[in-house]
Amino acid sequence: MSGARRPVTASGSVPSPCVSVCVIDQRTGLCAGCLRTLDEIASWSVCDDDGKRAVLAAIAERRGRSAAGGDGRG
């Protein structure tokens, strides 16, 4: 992915998907930068690695739907 920002590293082995573009889209409820919900953003620091990987999988699905012409919401 050329031009993509490197994920912000947090404590733990799963890096945060945050790209420092923190704007919540009121229509979708997703962050414009990382495609997480507010709940996912708020709970990231207390999630175990399995929970973080589940959020990353949800983001990948949202990106796929968004690329296919959807709004990214699940």
C-alpha positions, 0 to 999 in steps of 0.5 A: 500500500504505497502512501498508506500511513503506518499504524500507531503502535500501542502496548501489546503485539497488535498495532492500532489501526489509527492513522491520526485522521480522527473524524466520525462520520455521522451517517455511518458512525465510523471513523473516517481514518480507521473505520472503527466505531466509537465503541471499538476506539474506546475499548481498544486499550483494554481489548486482548489481542484476540479482540483487537484482531476481531476489530481488524477483521471487521475493518477489513470487511468494512473496507471491502464493502466500501470499495464495492460501493457500500457505505462500510457499515455492517 
